[in-house]
Amino acid sequence: MPAVSCVRVVRSGVLRRLIRCALTFAFSILTFIMAQSGTFAGESGLLPDVNLAGKQAADEPPLNVDILARGSSSRGTLREALDQLPLADLTDDQRRRVNNVLEHRSMFRRLPAISIDANAEVYNHLTHNPESVVGIWRVLGISKFTMQPTGPTEWYGDAGDGSTGTIDVLSRSPNHHLLLCTGKYKSPLLARPIEAISVMHLKTQYQQGQDLQPKVVHGLDLFVMFPSHTVDTVARVIAPVSHMIADRNFRELSLFVRFMNVAMERQPGWMEQTIQRIDGIDREQRIELMKLSARVYVDAQNRLANQQALNPDRRVEQAGLEELIAPYRVTPTSQFTPARAQNAD
């Protein structure tokens, strides 16, 4: 593929698609990864940043996350990331595949460390059940992404725009996920598909705030390899832009976790209706998600009751979830393309 044509395609969104897929996969198990650099959950964002949907009552929980450390691609960070990879329990074949990506990487990025006010159970459910996550995205009208399990720890995803890919969870523990993702992007503009392979290491810690609010702190080390020499060259040239996109996408996916936690804590009826509308999951998964939502709601009510006992004058209101989603919901004719996405790039 000529270099000029490659640059044009990359600028039009291929690398963005690869990054967001990698992150999306990484998040729903990190939720679908396609070739590491692009967009499956909407071109410009899953959900509004803080309170873009309208005026918010003083006691409503904010829809935001805290950035504890900025992203980095420095040599020191790279050395640290390589040393922290949990490779001890991998098979010889898995280790060979991972090392191939590490040795021939086109891009490395340690994404920002982010703190989310969220229940550990909510976070764990989202990272272990990518089908539920992308199903909720479809219900909310912010993505047409689909995902199907192909094994106990493997998934296949399709963005519906020529981007497809697989994710393989090589190892998983309460504090670590190691993923190997492959993907390709097909387009009539390309003589052959653009392929990418990525290794992702998700690191997670669980904490509790002074107000007893549970918190999740997570970060992601991302290694991407493009087998094509031409694409590899272009990816290295525009790496600063790719890094910025990756950092932003990770924050947006973190906001989705926060959003789901707020929904379970404040709107159990809305959650029940949403879960009933999810396609692509079985009855057991649906029941499990409903039980999780109920537990989170009860925990939140107990926490609010304790807080109100200490401060009787405090007024607690329900979060307006529908208003928060409204700016990002698609119209019937837009085929799951968020309004902001239509003007992306």
Secondary structure as UniProt FT lines:
FT   HELIX           3..9
FT   HELIX           10..14
FT   HELIX           15..28
FT   TURN            29..30
FT   STRAND          37..38
FT   TURN            43..44
FT   TURN            52..53
FT   TURN            58..59
FT   STRAND          66..69
FT   HELIX           75..84
FT   TURN            88..89
FT   HELIX           92..103
FT   STRAND          107..110
FT   STRAND          113..117
FT   HELIX           120..128
FT   HELIX           130..140
FT   STRAND          146..151
FT   TURN            152..153
FT   STRAND          154..158
FT   STRAND          163..173
FT   TURN            174..175
FT   STRAND          176..185
FT   TURN            188..189
FT   STRAND          194..208
FT   TURN            210..211
FT   STRAND          214..225
FT   HELIX           229..237
FT   HELIX           239..266
FT   HELIX           268..277
FT   HELIX           283..310
FT   TURN            312..313
FT   HELIX           321..325
FT   HELIX           326..328
FT   TURN            332..333
FT   HELIX           339..342
//
